[in-house]
């Protein structure tokens, strides 16, 4: 079992996956900081000084001055502002991943079209692969070799 595990770990795919995961995690942290500290504050200021991270619905009978105070008290709350930040973070990451995949796909070589032609064994002209008679010499085509 140990040998199988070593073989699995030493495959290139696992190492590439691990590196990709680490980079993606770091990238997600950067985007989260971007959303929370750069994007949402101006949007909140435009909407009258709203801090989206502090928006919540209190499900208890008591009132609390802030979302963090309600969380500290253990009150049941719905933190929809934090959810909005997470949705915006997700959308930014999804957009960037879409742009990366799109650019990668554009750099790939064009697929080679399937060959739909063959050569007539009698006159060597190009004909459709499914043809049973040559359009140039009218020879009937068979699967065998042409007569000598």
Buried (B, 14 or more C-beta within 10 A) or exposed (E): EEEEEEEEEEEEEEEEEEEEEEEEEEEBEEBBEBBBEEBBBEEBEEEEEBEBBBBBEBEEEEEBEEBEEBEEEEBEBEBBBBEBBBEBBBEBBEEEEEEEEEEEEEEEEEEEEEEEEEEBBBBEEEBEEEEEEBEEEEBEBEEEEEEE
